[in-house]
Amino acid sequence: MDFVVSRSLLVEKTPNGRFAEEKRILADHFPGFTLRQTEGGSGAATGRLWTFVGRSYDLRVVLPESYPNELPDIVPDGWIAEKNPHIYTNGNLCVMKSDQWRPFMSVAFLVGKSALWLHKYEIYRDKKIWPGAEQHDHSLTYKVWKRINKLG
């Protein structure tokens, strides 16, 4: 399945600068999130997302000093994600591979990807299967279990 990304989630050149444009886009799409810049040009966005089962999750999108040329980290804020196929060993969420990141993508784009991740996480917590397409290979047992549950 292909997804279409709204242009309003992408950063274009602006006379106000990248960070101001990022703040505007984030406020338009996720008004509960705030974006703050730190010394050295990095920064972090923080906020809360809710899932279809009514749970809320606080997240932090941590911008590296090389942002926007490097994928930010998506960090659970005040909670620990259950081990699953789409989490890094340090506990950060894997919403996309680093080689898929492009500098025109925004923090709001990542918050949207995080929202999708959280909805899939709720299904994983219930069925122990990550729904949707996979970008890496899994065991035959996992693939069969996924097909039986019609989540592939």
Secondary structure as GFF3:
##gff-version 3
##sequence-region A 1 152
A	DSSP	three_ten_helix	7	9	.	.	.	ID=ss1
A	DSSP	alpha_helix	18	29	.	.	.	ID=ss2
A	DSSP	beta_strand	34	37	.	.	.	ID=ss3
A	DSSP	three_ten_helix	39	41	.	.	.	ID=ss4
A	DSSP	beta_strand	43	50	.	.	.	ID=ss5
A	DSSP	beta_strand	56	63	.	.	.	ID=ss6
A	DSSP	beta_strand	73	76	.	.	.	ID=ss7
A	DSSP	three_ten_helix	98	100	.	.	.	ID=ss8
A	DSSP	alpha_helix	107	127	.	.	.	ID=ss9
A	DSSP	alpha_helix	140	148	.	.	.	ID=ss10
###
